[in-house]
């Protein structure tokens, strides 16, 4: 009876009484703003009218008028084609909502909050996000392309929120939508089929596109000639054409091609990478460019210390052995593991949780960029949607995990890095390493096979880095770090008989 009385009391209490319980005026205003927004969304939520095929407030048929500041909540109306792509799951809601509201809000907290994570969020992702917004805005009203997007995140004051004042000591972060012209990727279906036969390829991926560009550059082919001469890109007539267009646009947006159409040396290195490792190596290259892929411990925020119970090292007390181990676990942790349909019932690792917090926001940005490239191709001619098979950005729809049409950029888990750490610190027992690792990680389908795959990835990444370092001195230090870590890896392989 008592709980029911309490609920009735809460329901019947005047709102003003509850408002007086907030300790500060800012909290009270924030609550009122959220209450008003929620009320508007309940009464005037936007829906798709199946008779007129227009998006309108649900209250429109009843003749109810919306609040005068309705646009401040919902943002500007978008083209119907954008809503169609969203309804089909081709385009996620993030980019359209940012263009509509002019606010990019990073609300999600990382598993481990570090200075490196915040630096990537505030600075390093700006170019990728600006390009993604520009690819979408170019297919919409010119007013969207001229916007300046206000940025705020979980650790900043509520800048950009309706009615929220700006502090005197605070500068508002913003990004400018990047609508710069791109290269004109123009080719025919016949030319694509001929190139697939030449390479012996059955699917289009990053390496295929880079090799094609390289061959066309060396022979003066039409693909390279059209980059700066043609005015209209190719119109896809089948899924491989659509895939090639998107892959080329993603690579260009990540600066694997110069504005004149030449391939960068980094693209030449990636062109020799096996399909199964292309996405992890591209992710690693981006992290190296951001300066967040190494064996150094992460930095706590505002000189606050991480919990003492985890015994996390600091830059002053970490040794070379620890650096090598952290680099191995982080880099090899970019390779996904095959897991059973069960919860992760093994240990977790603080350093890998911090590392994968950064990987997650980067991969989310890369996936948004891929979606924007796809939308940029489809919006001028929506017939291209017919060329997209089910699960076009998901390898889970096929028995072959590498048979996706577009790069999925799946958000990763730290499982592989944790298994690698167990491998590096394991003391051999009478049962043998394979039995020990299966007992330690029962939720993993085949941990030894996945570990062999991660080791192959390490060697492939080392080949790429060594090749980059031979022509670019700034890569020499990381190449030496990988060499030192490889000594530890090879020692453990021999000791546990995994060679």
C-alpha positions, 0 to 999 in steps of 0.5 A: 500500500505504501508504494502505491500511496507514494506514486499517487503523491508523486503524480498529484504533487504540483510541478512547482514543488518539484522544481524547488527541489533542484539545487541550482537555477541551471539545473532547474532551467535544464529540466524545464527545457527537457520537459518542454522538448519532450512534451512537443515531441509527444504531441507533434512528433514528425511522421511520414504521411503515406498519402502525400508522402511528406514528413509532417507533425502527427498533429497536422491532420487534427489542425493543431498548430505547432509551437513557434520554435518547433524548428529549433527542436526538430531542425530544418526540414530535409529532402524527402529522399534523405528521409527515404534513405534513413527509413531503409537503413541506408543512412543513419540519423546522425549526419542528417540530424546534425545538418538539420539542427546545426549541432554535433553533440557527442553525448556518449561517455567512453569506457575510459576517459583520457586526454588522448580520447578528448584530443581525438574527439575535439581535433582529429575527427573534425576533417572526417566529419566535415567531409561527411557532412559536405558529401551529404549537404552538396545534394541538398539545398545550398543553405545546408552547405553554408552552415557552421556546425556547433560542437559540444560533448559530454565534458563541455558546458552546454554550449549551443543548447537552446537558452543556455548562456555561454561562459566568458572563459569558454570558446565554442567549438565549431566545424565548417561543412566541407563541400570542396569539389572531389575528383570525378570517378567516371568509368563504365560497367564494361571497364570495371568488369575488364579490370576485375578479370585482370585482377582475378577479383570477385569483390571490390575492396580498397586494394582493388580500387588502389591497384586499378588506379595505379594501373590506369595512372601507369598506362594513361587510362580513361579512369585516371584521365577522367579524374580532372577532365570529366564533369559527371561521375559514373552512374552505377548500373550494378552493385560492383559499380556502386561499391567501386564508386564508394570505395574510391570516394572514401579513399579520396576523403581520407587523402589516399589521393591528391587533389590532382588525382595522384595516389599517395605513397600510403595508398601504394602500401595499402594496395598490397594488403590482403582483403581481411586486413585492409580495414584494420590497417586503414584504421591503424594508419588513421590512428598513427596520423592522429598520434594515438597508436604507440606503446605509451600509457594514456594520460588521465584528465586534468592530472587526476590519477587513474584508480590505484587498484589497477596499477596502471603505469605512467610515462615515468615508470613504464619500461620497454617490455611494458611498451612492447606488450601494450603495443602488441595488445593494442594493434593486434586487438584491431582484429575481431574475434569469433565469439560464441553466443554468450557473455564475455565471462573472462577478464577485462583490461583497463589499457585496452578499454581506453584504447578501444574507446578511441577506436570506437569513435574513429570507426564510427566516424569512418562508417559515417563517412562511408554512409555519406559517400553512398548517399552522395551517389544515391541522392541524384538518382535513387534507382541505385538503391536497387543495386544494394543487396541485403546486408551490404555493409554487414559481413554477418549476412554471408558465410564468408565474413569478407564478402561485404559490398561496402566497408562495414567499419564494425565497432570493435571489442577488446577481446583479441587484445585480452587474449594476446595479453594472456598469450604474452604473460602465460606460464606454460602448463602440462596441459599446453597453451591451447587447452589453457587458453580455451579454459580461460576464454570459454566464450571464444569459438576458436581462440588459437586460430584467431590468435594466429590470424592476429599474428599474421595481421601484425606481420602484415602491418609491420611490412606496411610500416617498414615500407613506409619508413623506407621512404618517410623518415617520420615513420622510422620511430614507430617502425623501430617500436614494432621491431622491438615488439616483434622480438617479444612476439617471436620469443613467445611464439617459440616458447609456446610452440605456436610457430 
